[in-house]
Amino acid sequence: MDLLVKNDVAVVVGGAQGIGAAIADAAAAEGMCVAVLDIHPSRQAAAEAIAARHQVKTCALAADVTDAKSLDDAAAQVRQQLGACDHLFCAAGAGSGKFGFPFWNLEPTDWPRVLDINLTGAVRTLHAFREQLMQSAHGSALLIASIAGQIGSPTDPPYSAAKAGVINFTQCAARDLAAHGVRVNAISPGMIKTTLNKSVWQAWNDRQPADQQQDYESWGDEKVRRNVPLGRWQTPEDIAAAAVFLASPRAGNITGQTVNVDGGQVMHA
Ligand SMILES: NC(=O)c1ccc[n+]([C@@H]2O[C@H](COP(=O)([O-])OP(=O)(O)OC[C@H]3O[C@@H](n4cnc5c(N)ncnc54)[C@H](O)[C@@H]3O)[C@@H](O)[C@H]2O)c1
């Protein structure tokens, strides 16, 4: 299916690694020009690899979702280097790095940084790009939430709460931007092998007695076996395929939705 996005401009925040990098690659595979925004220096190599692989224009820009000015500066650079953003993808995220079950394993002081990156970070990102999206003929924004935001996951409460906030903000933003022809959706991924996912395992494993510790693969495989009807991990490419479809005009009548790409772990009515 032609997704009708050739030569559109995609911005992937958190695009240097993991799910964001896969979204950037999938957007380029559909012929979009891609700006890779991240705090991580590997953004440059990611943008160059995508340009070489798909023969599209790309750029790499430093941007920190906890800093509104850095996002505003990056948005101005995107406009200058590639043109106004048509499709915004916000994949930047981080956990507390601690095992938060029960919740009093964490201090209340562990919360603000996690909320700032995952929730307010998404809000800042949409603030920075909203005008460009409104100028697009078919603008869209896609926020990466998490099934942790739907089930009170017994791992990292501030992360879960932040992702629940992202799901709700998706609805607020979708209502506000609909009148401007911009759609806003979210994806809740399940279990994907990335740096972030491994840090959840690390935080858990560090708190286990020696005889109950597990390596990363066994820990994840067991969770998947127990919780996922389709019985397999998700991949960054699974998320990217859904993200690029939701961004495209083929999903032109879908807004305010959170789509779970989680092998059926959480099923909506
Ligand atoms: N991996 C999973 O199992 C899983 C499950 C559900 C949701 N998610 C969500 O998917 C998204 C991508 O995570 P991932 O698993 O690919 O992790 P990852 O650690 O591989 O990638 C996260 C990216 O975000 C960037 N980032 C972090 N803080 C930033 C900041 N302040 N400003 C700009 N960029 C920043 C990192 O440098 C990195 O490139 C996150 O929102 C995460 O919460 C992941």
The ligand as an SDF file (V2000), in Angstrom:
LIG
                    3D

 44 48  0  0  0  0  0  0  0  0999 V2000
   11.2670   -0.8960   25.0430 N   0  0  0  0  0  0  0  0  0  0  0  0
   10.0730   -1.1470   25.5420 C   0  0  0  0  0  0  0  0  0  0  0  0
    9.7720   -2.2860   25.9380 O   0  0  0  0  0  0  0  0  0  0  0  0
    9.0360   -0.0390   25.6010 C   0  0  0  0  0  0  0  0  0  0  0  0
    7.7340   -0.3880   25.9990 C   0  0  0  0  0  0  0  0  0  0  0  0
    6.7770    0.5990   26.0640 C   0  0  0  0  0  0  0  0  0  0  0  0
    7.0910    1.9130   25.7300 C   0  0  0  0  0  0  0  0  0  0  0  0
    8.3700    2.2290   25.3580 N   0  0  0  0  0  0  0  0  0  0  0  0
    8.6130    3.6290   24.9950 C   0  0  0  0  0  0  0  0  0  0  0  0
    9.2070    3.6940   23.7110 O   0  0  0  0  0  0  0  0  0  0  0  0
    9.9350    4.9190   23.5690 C   0  0  0  0  0  0  0  0  0  0  0  0
   11.3240    4.6070   23.0320 C   0  0  0  0  0  0  0  0  0  0  0  0
   12.0410    3.8860   24.0180 O   0  0  0  0  0  0  0  0  0  0  0  0
   13.0610    2.7090   23.6470 P   0  0  0  0  0  0  0  0  0  0  0  0
   12.5610    1.4890   24.3080 O   0  0  0  0  0  0  0  0  0  0  0  0
   13.3310    2.7120   22.1980 O   0  0  0  0  0  0  0  0  0  0  0  0
   14.3200    3.1680   24.5020 O   0  0  0  0  0  0  0  0  0  0  0  0
   15.7810    3.6460   24.0830 P   0  0  0  0  0  0  0  0  0  0  0  0
   16.4480    3.9280   25.3750 O   0  0  0  0  0  0  0  0  0  0  0  0
   16.3990    2.6900   23.1430 O   0  0  0  0  0  0  0  0  0  0  0  0
   15.5000    5.0100   23.2810 O   0  0  0  0  0  0  0  0  0  0  0  0
   15.0690    6.1710   23.9050 C   0  0  0  0  0  0  0  0  0  0  0  0
   15.6480    7.3570   23.1490 C   0  0  0  0  0  0  0  0  0  0  0  0
   15.1920    8.5540   23.7890 O   0  0  0  0  0  0  0  0  0  0  0  0
   16.2920    9.4260   23.9070 C   0  0  0  0  0  0  0  0  0  0  0  0
   16.0930   10.3530   25.0050 N   0  0  0  0  0  0  0  0  0  0  0  0
   16.0810   10.0840   26.3370 C   0  0  0  0  0  0  0  0  0  0  0  0
   15.9020   11.2160   27.0320 N   0  0  0  0  0  0  0  0  0  0  0  0
   15.7920   12.2220   26.1380 C   0  0  0  0  0  0  0  0  0  0  0  0
   15.6210   13.6160   26.2510 C   0  0  0  0  0  0  0  0  0  0  0  0
   15.5570   14.2240   27.4380 N   0  0  0  0  0  0  0  0  0  0  0  0
   15.5350   14.3620   25.1280 N   0  0  0  0  0  0  0  0  0  0  0  0
   15.6510   13.7600   23.9020 C   0  0  0  0  0  0  0  0  0  0  0  0
   15.8510   12.4480   23.7360 N   0  0  0  0  0  0  0  0  0  0  0  0
   15.9170   11.6800   24.8400 C   0  0  0  0  0  0  0  0  0  0  0  0
   17.4870    8.5020   24.1540 C   0  0  0  0  0  0  0  0  0  0  0  0
   18.7390    9.1570   23.9160 O   0  0  0  0  0  0  0  0  0  0  0  0
   17.1900    7.3680   23.1850 C   0  0  0  0  0  0  0  0  0  0  0  0
   17.7080    7.6140   21.9010 O   0  0  0  0  0  0  0  0  0  0  0  0
    9.9700    5.5410   24.9730 C   0  0  0  0  0  0  0  0  0  0  0  0
    8.9720    6.5490   25.0480 O   0  0  0  0  0  0  0  0  0  0  0  0
    9.5990    4.3840   25.8770 C   0  0  0  0  0  0  0  0  0  0  0  0
    9.0210    4.8460   27.0650 O   0  0  0  0  0  0  0  0  0  0  0  0
    9.3360    1.2830   25.2860 C   0  0  0  0  0  0  0  0  0  0  0  0
  1  2  1  0
  2  3  2  0
  2  4  1  0
  4  5  1  0
  4 44  2  0
  5  6  2  0
  6  7  1  0
  7  8  2  0
  8  9  1  0
  8 44  1  0
  9 10  1  0
  9 42  1  0
 10 11  1  0
 11 12  1  0
 11 40  1  0
 12 13  1  0
 13 14  1  0
 14 15  2  0
 14 16  1  0
 14 17  1  0
 17 18  1  0
 18 19  2  0
 18 20  1  0
 18 21  1  0
 21 22  1  0
 22 23  1  0
 23 24  1  0
 23 38  1  0
 24 25  1  0
 25 26  1  0
 25 36  1  0
 26 27  1  0
 26 35  1  0
 27 28  2  0
 28 29  1  0
 29 30  1  0
 29 35  2  0
 30 31  1  0
 30 32  2  0
 32 33  1  0
 33 34  2  0
 34 35  1  0
 36 37  1  0
 36 38  1  0
 38 39  1  0
 40 41  1  0
 40 42  1  0
 42 43  1  0
M  CHG  2   8   1  16  -1
M  END
$$$$
